């Protein structure tokens, strides 16, 4: 498995290269396993798809000699040392809002590289967690997918035709902070939690009793924690408790269930936005992910700098 920073450095070097075959060979030379995909598309050209990925120079050269303009696929997870959060902006769901919430909650702080996709979305790269399998998943309603073990992504400088125009996968931003791994299971729980069973409908006291709500939140397991906290915060908001009061009432319980401080604050804030008028819910909103989706330039992080970027 190549070092994650070597993969990120290699992607930056080939970014916007006009020669797709040369770019694929350059990635392979850096130890990044690659495989060819159809011209201006995503479908693998090899029989076993990402399972055929290779960094062998002769194999890669042979593939691209047959199809010089083939797009480049990279397997994600342990095979390449990187995982990717895929933020979609086409179709019925716009993943940017969900990614913003995850950013506010501190769940994507370790991102090392952002690649703008031809459809206007983003591939956000993280180092894979050593020794831990992180399977690919989809949170369709959130517009966010995770590409880990068992998945792949299309890498720069691959290209597609969108609305009659040739558009590339392009490096849009380099981290200006420390780079680290992402907890994919926790991110999925936050973005697309499993349904929870609320307290009994005839137990009216729990709807307004902060202590009983807190005890219920503390008992939520993985896949239910965020949804449970959100439900409880909505009940307090509907009964006139301030957002600060809800944090005081539910914060410790949510921590005991396994949620982090920023995640708790973001979930409670989302609950109050959902139950308050728009002009109240939107005031003071912090757009911490603006830099990512504004594609503004930023200097490399110290961690990336150590990798020679």
C-alpha positions in Angstrom: 0.0 0.0 0.0 1.5 3.4 -0.9 1.8 6.1 1.7 -1.3 8.4 1.6 0.8 11.6 1.2 2.5 10.0 -1.8 -0.9 9.5 -3.4 -2.0 13.1 -2.7 1.3 14.4 -4.0 1.0 12.3 -7.2 -2.5 13.6 -7.8 -1.3 17.2 -7.5 1.5 16.6 -9.9 -0.7 15.2 -12.7 -3.5 17.6 -12.1 -4.7 19.2 -15.4 -2.2 17.3 -17.5 -3.4 17.2 -21.1 -2.0 13.7 -21.6 -4.1 11.0 -19.8 -1.7 8.2 -20.7 1.3 10.0 -19.3 -0.7 11.0 -16.2 -1.6 7.3 -15.5 2.0 6.2 -15.9 3.1 9.0 -13.6 0.6 7.9 -10.9 1.8 4.3 -11.3 5.4 5.4 -11.0 4.6 6.9 -7.6 3.2 3.6 -6.5 -0.5 4.5 -6.9 -2.5 1.5 -8.3 -4.5 2.5 -11.3 -6.8 0.9 -13.9 -8.3 2.3 -17.2 -11.9 3.3 -17.5 -13.9 4.1 -20.6 -13.1 7.4 -22.5 -15.0 10.2 -20.8 -16.8 7.8 -18.5 -16.6 5.8 -15.3 -17.0 2.2 -16.4 -13.8 0.1 -16.0 -12.2 -1.3 -19.1 -10.6 -4.2 -17.3 -12.4 -7.5 -16.7 -12.4 -7.2 -12.9 -12.5 -3.5 -12.6 -10.7 -2.0 -9.6 -9.5 -5.5 -8.6 -7.2 -5.3 -11.6 -5.6 -2.1 -10.5 -1.8 -2.1 -10.8 1.2 0.2 -10.3 3.3 -2.0 -12.6 4.8 0.3 -15.2 4.6 -2.2 -18.1 1.0 -3.2 -17.3 -0.1 0.4 -17.0 1.7 1.4 -20.2 0.0 -1.5 -22.1 -3.4 -0.5 -20.9 -3.1 3.1 -22.0 -1.4 2.2 -25.3 -4.6 0.4 -26.2 -6.8 3.3 -25.1 -4.7 6.5 -24.8 -7.6 8.7 -23.6 -8.9 6.3 -21.0 -9.9 7.8 -17.8 -8.0 6.8 -14.7 -9.6 4.8 -11.9 -8.0 4.4 -8.4 -9.2 1.8 -5.9 -10.0 3.3 -2.5 -9.3 1.9 0.9 -6.3 -0.3 1.8 -5.4 -0.9 -1.8 -4.4 2.8 -2.4 -4.0 4.1 1.1 -6.7 6.8 0.6 -10.5 7.0 1.1 -12.8 9.6 -0.4 -16.0 11.3 0.7 -17.9 11.9 -2.6 -20.2 15.0 -2.5 -22.8 15.0 -5.2 -24.6 18.1 -6.4 -26.7 16.6 -9.2 -29.9 14.7 -9.0 -32.6 15.2 -6.3 -30.1 15.7 -3.4 -27.4 18.3 -3.0 -24.6 16.9 -0.8 -23.0 20.3 0.0 -25.4 21.0 2.8 -24.8 17.6 4.4 -21.1 18.0 4.0 -21.3 21.5 5.6 -23.1 20.0 8.6 -20.5 17.3 8.9 -17.8 20.0 8.7 -19.5 22.0 11.5 -19.6 18.8 13.6 -15.8 18.2 13.2 -16.3 14.9 11.3 -14.2 15.8 8.2 -11.5 17.9 9.8 -8.7 15.6 8.5 -9.4 16.2 4.8 -6.2 16.5 2.8 -7.3 17.2 -0.7 -10.4 18.3 -2.6 -11.0 17.4 -6.2 -13.7 19.2 -8.1 -15.7 16.8 -10.2 -17.1 17.5 -13.7 -20.7 17.7 -12.4 -19.8 20.4 -9.8 -19.4 18.1 -6.8 -16.3 17.1 -4.9 -14.1 14.2 -4.0 -12.6 14.9 -0.6 -9.5 12.7 0.1 -8.4 11.3 3.5 -5.7 8.9 4.5 -7.1 5.4 5.0 -7.1 4.2 8.6 -4.2 1.7 9.0 -5.3 -1.8 9.9 -9.0 -1.0 9.8 -11.4 -1.9 7.0 -13.7 0.9 6.0 -16.3 -0.4 3.6 -17.8 1.9 0.9 -21.4 3.1 1.6 -24.0 5.5 0.2 -26.1 8.0 2.1 -28.4 8.7 -0.9 -30.7 11.1 0.9 -27.8 13.2 2.1 -26.2 13.3 -1.4 -22.9 12.0 0.1 -21.2 8.6 -0.6 -18.1 7.1 1.0 -15.5 5.4 -1.2 -13.4 3.0 0.9 -12.6 -0.7 0.7 -14.6 -2.2 -2.1 -14.8 1.0 -4.1 -13.0 3.3 -6.5 -13.0 6.8 -7.8 -12.1 8.5 -11.0 -8.9 10.6 -10.6 -7.5 13.8 -12.1 -6.9 14.6 -14.9 -9.7 12.3 -16.2 -12.5 14.1 -18.1 -16.2 13.8 -19.0 -18.6 15.5 -21.4 -21.3 17.4 -19.3 -24.0 19.2 -21.2 -21.9 19.2 -24.3 -18.8 20.6 -22.6 -15.5 18.8 -21.8 -14.8 19.0 -18.1 -12.1 17.6 -16.0 -11.6 16.2 -12.5 -9.4 19.0 -11.1 -7.5 19.5 -7.8 -9.5 22.5 -6.3 -8.0 22.8 -2.8 -5.1 21.5 -0.6 -5.6 21.3 3.1 -4.5 24.2 5.2 -4.7 22.2 8.4 -3.4 18.9 9.8 -4.3 15.9 7.7 -5.8 12.8 9.4 -8.2 9.9 9.0 -12.0 10.0 8.9 -14.3 7.9 11.0 -16.5 6.6 8.2 -19.0 4.8 10.5 -19.5 7.9 12.6 -19.9 10.0 9.5 -22.6 7.7 8.2 -24.4 7.7 11.5 -24.4 11.5 11.4 -25.5 11.8 7.8 -27.9 8.9 7.5 -28.8 7.5 10.9 -31.1 4.5 11.3 -34.6 5.3 12.5 -35.1 5.3 16.2 -38.1 4.4 18.4 -39.1 7.4 20.4 -40.4 7.1 23.9 -44.0 5.8 24.3 -46.6 8.1 22.8 -48.6 8.0 26.1 -45.6 9.0 28.2 -46.2 12.7 28.0 -43.8 13.7 30.7 -40.8 12.6 28.7 -41.6 15.2 26.0 -40.9 18.1 28.4 -38.7 16.6 31.1 -35.1 17.3 30.2 -33.7 14.7 32.6 -35.8 11.9 31.2 -35.0 12.9 27.6 -31.3 12.9 28.5 -31.6 9.4 30.0 -33.2 8.2 26.8 -30.5 9.9 24.6 -27.8 8.3 26.7 -29.2 4.9 25.8 -29.0 5.3 22.1 -26.6 3.0 20.3 -24.5 3.5 17.1 -26.8 4.4 14.2 -29.4 5.9 16.5 -27.3 8.5 18.5 -27.6 11.5 16.2 -31.3 10.9 15.3 -32.1 10.4 19.0 -30.4 13.6 20.0 -32.1 15.5 17.2 -35.5 14.2 18.2 -35.0 15.1 21.9 -33.7 18.6 21.0 -36.7 19.2 18.8 -39.0 18.3 21.8 -37.2 20.8 24.0 -37.3 23.5 21.3 -41.1 22.9 20.9 -41.6 23.4 24.6 -39.8 26.7 24.8 -36.4 25.6 26.0 -33.5 27.7 24.6 -30.8 26.1 22.5 -28.3 26.7 25.3 -30.7 25.0 27.7 -31.0 22.0 25.4 -27.3 21.7 25.2 -27.1 21.8 29.0 -29.8 19.2 29.4 -28.7 16.8 26.7 -25.0 17.4 26.2 -23.6 15.0 28.8 -26.0 12.3 27.8 -25.0 12.6 24.2 -21.4 12.4 25.2 -22.0 9.2 27.1 -23.7 7.8 24.0 -20.4 8.4 22.1 -20.9 11.8 20.3 -18.3 14.6 20.3 -18.9 18.1 21.5 -19.0 19.7 18.0 -21.2 16.9 16.7 -23.6 17.5 19.6 -23.7 21.3 19.1 -24.3 20.9 15.4 -27.2 18.4 15.9 -28.9 20.5 18.5 -28.5 23.6 16.3 -30.1 21.7 13.4 -33.0 20.7 15.6 -33.6 24.3 16.5 -33.4 25.4 12.9 -36.0 22.7 12.0 -38.5 23.9 14.7 -38.0 27.7 14.5 -39.0 30.3 11.8 -36.5 30.6 9.0 -35.3 34.1 10.0 -34.4 32.7 13.5 -33.0 29.4 12.3 -30.5 30.9 9.9 -29.2 33.8 12.0 -25.5 33.4 12.9 -25.0 30.3 10.8 -21.3 29.5 10.4 -20.3 28.4 6.9 -17.1 26.5 7.8 -17.1 24.6 4.5 -17.3 27.8 2.3 -13.6 27.4 1.5 -14.0 23.9 0.3 -16.9 24.6 -2.0 -15.8 28.1 -3.0 -12.7 26.5 -4.3 -10.6 29.4 -3.0 -6.8 29.0 -3.0 -5.1 28.2 0.2 -1.5 27.3 1.2 -0.6 23.6 1.7 -0.9 22.3 5.3 2.3 21.6 7.2 1.6 17.9 6.9 1.3 18.1 3.1 4.4 20.3 3.1 6.4 17.5 4.7 5.4 15.3 1.9 7.1 17.7 -0.5 4.0 19.3 -2.0 
